[in-house]
């Protein structure tokens, strides 16, 4: 028994990680985004799974509404928030991993009401995180999910709905095909954001896991896992990180 314990301790010091489980808080439709191929999301989840596995760590998803997911990371219940855009004001509570991709954020609108802008909706994120830098969260009608927001837009209960262009397109092509003909994306005043995993800067364990995650990302990119995942799920070139730079 003594020799077994000694061997176990040695293996923990020799291996990069000793039986680490990395918990990422994710949105409520995590499994749907995987199954229905929201490509930038699915590709990066698979990339992170394989890259962390190289260091002996296991990745698990904890689905929940976005505002609660953020709170769970801030409290230290879960290690990181996946997939987190580099929103204005997010640095008040978070430190971010190295970039994993890019998304364009802007407003979807109803084709019969292209000029309406009185009531603007967005998913509730909590705190001061700004999806669009020029719109404060207090000025928005907050909803629990993007699906709720797009349905309100379709029913003309709101004039615009803020979200990622790619995520909106994914929803309209998969879960919400019946309203797709009525909804369009407005490219005006859209903003390009880098995508990351967000960690609570005031939580020591979260910051330690960030170091592990950045190490895994670098290792995985060097081994070609990032490019392989992007190509497998047909992520457009402009949404990818340049791994050759």
N, C-alpha and C positions, 0 to 999 in steps of 0.2 A: 504493500500500500504506500509506504514511504517513497519508494522509487517511482511509483505512478504519479504522485503529487509533484515530485521534483521534475519529472519529464513534462508534466502539464505546464508548470511554471516556466520552464525553459522554452516551450513552444510558444507561449504568449509573448516572451521577449524577442524571440527570433522572428516570428511572423509579423508582417506589417500591422495586422489587426487580430485581436483575440476574440473570436465569437461575438463580433459587434453586429447589432441589429440597428439599422438606420431607419428611423420613422419619419416619413414625410407626410404632413397634412396636405390633403388634396381636395379639389372641389367635389361636390356631391355626385357629379356624373363622371367620375374618374373611369369607371369600368366601361361606360358607354363610349367615352372618348377613345378608349383602347379598342373596343370591339368594332366601332364604326369608323375608325381610322381618322381622328383629328391628327393629321400627319406629323406636325412639328411636336406635338405633345407625345404621341405614341413613340416616335423615333427617339426622343430624348429620354423617355422612361426606360425603354429597352437599353439604350446606351448607358444610362446610369446603373441599371441592374448589372450589366455585364462588366462595367468598369469597377464598380464596388466589389464585385465577386473576385476580381483579380487581386484585391487586397484582403480577401477573406471576410468581407462584410456582406450582410444580407439586407436588401432594401424591402421595406413594407409600406403599403399605402394606407392612410387613415382618412377615408372620405368623410366630408362634412360641409356644411355651408361655408362660403369663403370668409365671412366675418369671424365665424367661430374658429375656422382653421388658423387664421392669423392669430387669434387670441391664444390658441393652444400652443403655437410656436413661441409667442411672447412669454407665456407662463412656464415654458420648458417642458410641457407635457409631451410635445413632439419636437423633433430636432429641426426640421426645415419646412418651408412652404414651397410647394412645387405646383406649377411652374410660375414663377413670379416675375412680372415685368418691372423694369426700372422706372417706376412711377415717381413723379415729383412728391416730395415730402416722405417717401418711404424710408429715407435714411435716418429719420427721427427715431426709428426703432430697430431697423434691420441693417445687417451687413450682407452683401450679396456674393454668391459664388462667381467664378469667372463666367463669361457669357456662354449660353448654350444655343442661341439663335436670335431671331428678330421677328417682331410683329408690328403691323401698322394698326394704330388705335384711332378710332374716329366715330362718327355717328352713322347709324343706319336710320333710314327714314321711309315713310310710306310714299309710294310713287304718286299718289293722288294729293299729297300734301308736301311738296318738295321745299316749300319756304317756311313751314311751321317751325318755330323754335321756342315757344312759350313754356312747354312742359318737356323737360329732358330727363330721361330715366337712365339708371345705371345699376349694376349689381352692388349691393351693400358690401363694402370692404372693411368698414370700421376705421375710426381715427381720421387722420387727415390725408391718407393716401389719395392722390389725385390721378385718375385715369388719363384725363387731359389736363395739361398744366394750367390752362386758362379758365377752367371751371372748378370752383370749390365744391366739395361734396355736399355742403349745406344747401346749395342751390339746386340739387338734383332730387328727383323722386327715386328713392332707393327701393330695389326689389331683391328678393332672395336669390333668384337664378336668372341667367340670361334667357332661358326659355320663357319665363314669365314676362320679361321685358319685351321680347320680340312679339309675344302674343298681344300685349297691351298696345304695341305699335301697330300691329295688324288691325286691331279693333279701334284704332284712332283714339285711344284713351291718353296717349302721349304723342308728342310731335317728333321726338328723336330718341334713339337709344344708343348709348355709348358702349362700345365693346371692341374687341380685336376683330379686324376685318377677316382674318383667317378662321377664327372661331365662329363668327357669324355665318360665314359661307359654309363651314362644316355643318352647323346646325340646320341651315336651310336645305342642305343637300341630303340630310339624314333624318333627323327627328321631326323637322317642321316643313316638309316638302309642300304641304298644302297651302302654306302662306308665302312660299318663295316668290311667286309672280308679283306679289304686291310690295315686296321689300327690296330696297336698293341701298348701296353704300355711298355716302357722300365723301369724296376724296378731299374736299375743301377743309382746311385746318386740321387735317389728320396729322398724327405724330408717330414717328418711328421709335419703337422702344426695344431695347435689348431684353432678352429673357434669361432668367437666372433661377437659382434656388435661394430663397431668403432665409436668413438665420437671425435669431434674436441677439443683438449686440451686447445686451446686458446679462446674458445667461452663459455661464462659463462652459457648460456641456455643449450648448448649441454652437458656440464658437469653436470648440475642439472638433466637433463633427464637420464644421465648415472646412477646416484644414484637411481632414480626411477626404471630403468630397472634392476639393480642388485638386488634391493629389490624384484621386481616381480619374477625374476629368482629363488631367494632363496625360496620365498613363494610357487611358482609353483612346484619346486622340492620337497619341504617338503610335499606337498599335492598329490604327485604322478603324476602330470600332464606331467612331462618330460618323465618318463618311459612309461606312457600310449601312448604318441604321438610316441615315438620310436618304440614301439611294433605295434601300429596301421599301421605304414608305413614301417615296416619291415627293420628298420635301423640296420645294422650289429653291433654286440657288440663292435668291435674294434673302431667304429666310435662314440660311445656314451661316455658321461661323466659318471664317476662312482659316482652315487648319494649316495652310502652307505659309502663312505670314510670319 
